[in-house]
């Protein structure tokens, strides 16, 4: 490859870059192959030969950021506890490749981070053009489904821990703010045909607002944690509560405050003493939707802002009666009554949480309390921008699995999660051993006398034969 570059009289830097990148990726694949096969030999030599009978070698491949690495590993026949015969790969078990498949941690991280920003097809094109790996949109989708399923399994395990009173959370706080809302998504069935919309449930919890950032006119939540999924309400609340108890000692939370739009699934908190507050944004939205008269809108908003809940409800009732008409096409009265019903059903949440006559514990140092209503913004940045308004349709499982990756990313837990499901094997081999292994088959019979690397390198190594700059000397010291 290098000689080809030299012989070509005209070549753009773009083409030069591509050729060098391809060459380095191919070299990386060869090195990785040698490492894996060498480790497989170590496992073969140290195994219990009575338990694992060698049945030959089988080829497979692992996807990495520099391409597909093909390698051979031994398959063994063994007996299970129930007496049944099974065939296992000790190398695959050591690498824990049964988790999300034969894929490297680095590649899985790049795929997941790209998918949380772009559609699957765009993510596949981006990965294929920036790595030595060619991957299809279907391949990217499969990886994300496996990752989402593993996250769901973690959530279910946390629920079991909670039900067994074995939750991990120990932190004690005076107030926990909770907000919930739904994001309606376009859905499709198994035959890819459009079906009715379904609601993704989204939850955000935090301890308050950063006092120092407020002085800079910046609103920053303290210890914000999100959760999202397509579960039914009961399952969602179980996982939501387990999420809380994984971080906090729930029994020692002084007061919990819940902000939501009044949906039936939202008002199902585990703690019966939770203060419920009707989300201000949704109140204003309903007033605008249900009341067409501008003056009436303004008066209802004024009464709401001045926290005159009873007067507001009475005004809406009077307005509904005043615009009642025998004309079936005139829907003003019906819509006003719908607004009244909505607000009356959530009467206990019309006042802000700190105006409901319940004493709120004082915040910790560095934290302040103020008006709630951050969920719409969180929905937009975490879910909506990725999953709506792009002519997209989702299956229930597909939407749920992507939601798991999106909220883990927002919680800054996505990379850590991927590491748990890909990095099953830690290599301790030194790079000198790797280079020696690569060149062992072509090692010279006589050692050279002036070159300290001649006993290691026998193949053509452009980097070692080129002009020795400081960086190349450093590379030699590090890897040779």
DOGULUM-668010 format. One record per residue (C-alpha): z, x, y. Coordinates in steps of 0.001 Angstrom, whole numbers, plus 500000, padded with zeros to 6 digits. Layout:
Z,X,Y .
...
//
This chain:
500000,500000,500000 .
500960,502798,502492 .
497742,504686,501809 .
495796,501496,502564 .
497388,501300,505999 .
496491,504918,506739 .
492831,504505,505677 .
492234,501399,507778 .
490906,502473,511160 .
491829,499308,513030 .
494905,497256,512303 .
497022,495096,514599 .
500764,495528,514726 .
501073,491976,513421 .
499179,492921,510256 .
501071,496195,509970 .
504340,494287,510185 .
503225,491862,507469 .
502203,494664,505109 .
505446,496574,505585 .
507488,493385,505169 .
505693,492560,501927 .
506205,496106,500638 .
509933,496089,501420 .
510345,492658,499794 .
508638,493853,496623 .
510890,496908,496570 .
513946,494699,497022 .
512884,492554,494067 .
512518,495638,491873 .
515947,496964,492843 .
517589,493585,492215 .
515875,493295,488831 .
517243,496670,487780 .
520757,495768,488957 .
520814,492476,487047 .
519369,493907,483857 .
521741,496861,484034 .
524708,494527,484412 .
523455,492427,481507 .
523478,495560,479353 .
527090,496230,480380 .
528043,492693,479374 .
526238,493137,476065 .
528091,496364,475315 .
531533,494952,476186 .
531185,491519,474535 .
533038,490375,471430 .
530261,490866,468867 .
531971,488534,466402 .
531973,485692,468902 .
528594,486318,470548 .
525636,487090,468254 .
522661,488691,470010 .
519539,486495,469691 .
517193,488520,471857 .
516187,488492,475504 .
514778,485712,477679 .
513030,485892,481045 .
514161,483954,484124 .
514105,484352,487897 .
516422,483980,490872 .
515299,483016,494354 .
516310,485490,497065 .
515431,485995,500730 .
512923,488666,499720 .
511236,486721,496918 .
511580,485573,493327 .
513283,488235,491235 .
512178,488074,487597 .
514503,489651,485080 .
515409,489510,481411 .
518872,488735,480064 .
520323,488436,476587 .
520942,485096,474926 .
523829,484811,472442 .
524715,482361,469725 .
528343,481255,469692 .
530532,478503,468269 .
532341,475979,470430 .
535896,474784,469807 .
534588,471691,468017 .
532545,473893,465658 .
529160,473153,467205 .
526686,475985,467738 .
525730,476839,471332 .
523499,479398,473010 .
524781,481092,476162 .
523739,483709,478703 .
526713,485908,479598 .
524961,487100,482764 .
524415,483536,483992 .
528058,482714,483308 .
529202,485826,485192 .
527009,484858,488151 .
528157,481198,487914 .
524574,480054,488281 .
525329,476592,486920 .
526610,475517,490367 .
523538,474912,492520 .
520945,476862,490558 .
519435,480318,490420 .
519457,481041,494136 .
521090,483786,496162 .
523825,483117,498699 .
521778,484466,501608 .
518795,482253,500793 .
520987,479187,500254 .
522621,479762,503635 .
519275,480108,505405 .
517908,476978,503742 .
520989,474886,504514 .
521206,475992,508147 .
517489,475331,508651 .
517594,471907,506962 .
520427,470753,509225 .
518079,471269,512192 .
514627,470395,510814 .
512914,468104,508269 .
512588,469409,504715 .
508904,470247,505054 .
509444,472133,508316 .
512427,473936,506772 .
510313,474984,503783 .
507562,476334,506056 .
510114,478215,508169 .
511770,479830,505151 .
508417,480728,503591 .
507132,482323,506810 .
510264,484300,507666 .
511430,485407,504205 .
509698,486951,501245 .
510283,483650,499477 .
507716,480886,499053 .
509501,477587,498651 .
508246,474014,498758 .
509724,471049,500566 .
510681,469668,497159 .
512467,472907,496300 .
514441,472780,499550 .
515292,469124,498900 .
516557,469899,495384 .
518853,472646,496667 .
520362,470376,499315 .
520935,467603,496773 .
522873,469984,494534 .
524890,471241,497484 .
525664,467712,498698 .
526749,466685,495206 .
529106,469659,494978 .
530656,468768,498350 .
531138,465180,497157 .
532909,466515,494068 .
535246,468496,496330 .
535994,465326,498300 .
536766,463390,495124 .
539065,466180,493974 .
540906,466004,497320 .
541384,462246,496792 .
542894,462901,493355 .
545226,465474,494889 .
546265,462959,497548 .
546953,460234,494989 .
549033,462698,492991 .
551019,463688,496110 .
549615,467221,495900 .
547782,467385,499236 .
547477,470853,500797 .
548198,469921,504428 .
551405,471239,505982 .
550721,471213,509737 .
552908,468845,511790 .
551594,467363,515051 .
552894,464728,517515 .
549658,462689,517773 .
546449,462512,515747 .
543458,460902,517442 .
540937,459271,515094 .
537552,457769,515917 .
535061,456014,513655 .
531607,454558,514056 .
528455,453905,512074 .
524883,455203,512362 .
522228,452804,511077 .
519441,454551,509134 .
516026,453433,507911 .
516167,453355,504112 .
513794,453425,501172 .
514073,452508,497493 .
513139,454486,494391 .
509469,453569,494835 .
509601,454901,498443 .
509129,451387,499812 .
511009,450417,502934 .
514251,448518,502403 .
516781,447157,504888 .
518798,449526,507053 .
522156,450853,505892 .
525070,452233,507857 .
526301,455791,507540 .
529989,456015,508333 .
531165,458841,510605 .
534736,459917,511366 .
536175,462384,513884 .
539795,463487,514256 .
541404,465785,516820 .
544780,466651,518312 .
543883,466183,521967 .
542005,468032,524688 .
542237,471703,525685 .
544295,471888,528884 .
542792,475184,530081 .
539222,473987,529611 .
540024,470827,531572 .
540896,472993,534571 .
537303,474296,534381 .
535953,470709,534204 .
535065,471227,530558 .
536141,468627,528011 .
536938,470361,524718 .
538588,468743,521706 .
541389,470645,519984 .
541088,471070,516192 .
538156,468689,515893 .
537230,467843,512306 .
534471,465473,511175 .
533617,463587,508017 .
530540,461498,507157 .
528966,459721,504215 .
527289,456639,502782 .
530285,455545,500710 .
531566,451976,500624 .
534469,451358,502995 .
537228,451799,500380 .
535818,455085,499091 .
535120,456318,502600 .
538701,455661,503749 .
540114,457378,500677 .
538081,460488,501418 .
538854,460260,505133 .
542571,460115,504459 .
542296,462979,501957 .
540496,464982,504661 .
543432,464383,507006 .
546010,465297,504376 .
544158,468458,503462 .
544929,469718,506965 .
548078,467880,508087 .
551386,466708,506695 .
550548,463038,507221 .
554162,461905,506872 .
555136,464054,509868 .
552405,462907,512272 .
554309,461295,515153 .
551642,458728,516061 .
548092,458010,514934 .
545609,456434,517354 .
542329,454898,516181 .
539330,454215,518422 .
536438,452139,517085 .
533973,449348,517765 .
536001,446717,515931 .
533912,446687,512749 .
535739,445275,509731 .
535482,448530,507769 .
536926,450551,510654 .
540137,448536,510946 .
541401,449550,507503 .
543690,452486,508299 .
546054,453894,505682 .
548892,454032,508214 .
549862,450444,509252 .
551520,451779,512419 .
548248,453210,513728 .
547467,452130,517297 .
544005,450549,517466 .
541914,450769,520634 .
538554,449037,521039 .
535934,451573,522012 .
535075,451284,525712 .
531407,452150,525282 .
530882,449330,522782 .
532664,446829,525066 .
530318,447675,527960 .
527350,447554,525592 .
528266,444088,524315 .
528802,442763,527843 .
525306,443923,528814 .
523736,442528,525628 .
525391,439129,525708 .
525544,438347,529442 .
522227,438272,531318 .
523662,437232,534699 .
524311,440411,536718 .
527172,438959,538775 .
528903,437714,535628 .
528447,441137,534035 .
530052,442864,536994 .
533009,440465,537072 .
533693,440858,533345 .
533513,444662,533644 .
535849,444575,536660 .
538467,442549,534816 .
538141,444827,531780 .
538487,448011,533856 .
541517,446581,535638 .
543030,445880,532198 .
543262,442138,532825 .
542387,441185,529269 .
543564,437576,529335 .
541799,436849,532638 .
538613,438416,531276 .
538651,436236,528154 .
539312,433127,530227 .
536445,434016,532591 .
534015,434443,529666 .
535055,431076,528212 .
534528,429318,531545 .
531156,431061,532016 .
530009,429990,528532 .
530843,426365,529309 .
529142,426540,532726 .
525765,427682,531352 .
525699,425371,528337 .
522368,423587,528122 .
520682,421059,525808 .
517643,423340,525771 .
517629,425124,522387 .
515806,428070,523915 .
518604,428674,526413 .
520904,431064,524528 .
523177,432053,527412 .
526132,429927,526314 .
525859,430929,522660 .
525717,434617,523502 .
528667,434337,525900 .
530681,432684,523127 .
529712,435507,520764 .
531052,438007,523329 .
534255,436000,523632 .
534649,435929,519838 .
534078,439695,519575 .
536646,440537,522241 .
539154,437937,521063 .
538986,439252,517481 .
539893,442674,518863 .
542411,441377,521401 .
545088,443884,520309 .
542758,446772,521166 .
541551,445675,524600 .
544163,447759,526397 .
544012,451577,526220 .
546291,453124,523571 .
548725,454421,526210 .
549008,450972,527879 .
549991,448992,524778 .
553746,449450,525212 .
554111,452019,522443 .
555746,455350,523252 .
553346,458258,522679 .
554980,461603,521722 .
554510,464420,524215 .
551620,466825,523503 .
552119,470415,522416 .
551698,473189,524961 .
548057,473752,525907 .
547014,470201,524962 .
546590,467124,527135 .
545913,463466,526292 .
543294,461330,528011 .
540905,458453,527368 .
539252,458308,523946 .
535610,457591,523215 .
533944,460756,521888 .
532437,459282,518707 .
529074,458251,520145 .
528499,461803,521355 .
529511,463231,517968 .
527197,460804,516174 .
524301,461941,518333 .
524744,465690,518006 .
525711,465771,514328 .
523834,462888,512678 .
521401,461038,514955 .
519328,463974,516220 .
518627,465061,512631 .
518361,461763,510783 .
516937,459203,513216 .
513965,458642,515532 .
511550,460800,513498 .
509942,458015,511432 .
512258,459062,508598 .
513455,456922,505718 .
516271,457876,503380 .
517512,457089,499931 .
521250,456436,499748 .
521899,459658,497818 .
519550,461693,499984 .
521223,460525,503196 .
524694,461049,501750 .
523973,464595,500557 .
522494,465689,503876 .
525430,464109,505734 .
527805,466304,503742 .
525990,469445,504887 .
525813,468213,508493 .
529523,467523,508872 .
530480,470742,507072 .
528282,472643,509504 .
529929,470929,512484 .
533340,471843,511037 .
532131,475456,510655 .
532691,475193,506893 .
529108,475122,505605 .
528686,478860,505014 .
532066,479073,503293 .
531114,476111,501098 .
527806,477693,500092 .
529552,480963,499262 .
531754,479131,496754 .
528716,477803,494913 .
526455,480849,494916 .
528463,484067,495038 .
529835,484017,491534 .
529356,487730,490875 .
530595,490702,492898 .
528767,493958,492258 .
530656,497243,492518 .
527715,499526,491678 .
527010,502285,494189 .
523527,502552,495673 .
523213,506044,494209 .
523528,504565,490728 .
520865,501991,491561 .
518368,504607,492723 .
519137,506731,489655 .
518548,503724,487408 .
515247,502951,489089 .
513951,506469,488596 .
515606,507330,485282 .
512482,506683,483257 .
510505,509181,485376 .
513190,511790,486016 .
511851,515400,486140 .
512734,517792,483327 .
513684,520573,485761 .
515837,520087,488830 .
514463,521281,492150 .
516300,523934,494156 .
515834,523031,497776 .
515925,519230,497830 .
519252,517530,497043 .
517425,514252,496290 .
514921,515557,493732 .
517209,514730,490814 .
517446,511159,492049 .
513953,510374,493317 .
510842,510965,491267 .
508592,508153,492487 .
506726,508015,495786 .
509388,507304,498488 .
507730,507085,501931 .
511030,506908,503774 .
512303,510168,502272 .
509004,512001,502762 .
508551,510935,506383 .
509787,512789,509445 .
513593,512859,509256 .
515039,511014,512230 .
518754,510434,512741 .
518495,506897,511349 .
516637,508078,508231 .
519241,510779,507633 .
521909,508090,507914 .
520013,505988,505384 .
519980,508949,502973 .
523717,509493,503357 .
524424,505812,502829 .
522175,505058,499896 .
521187,508336,498279 .
//
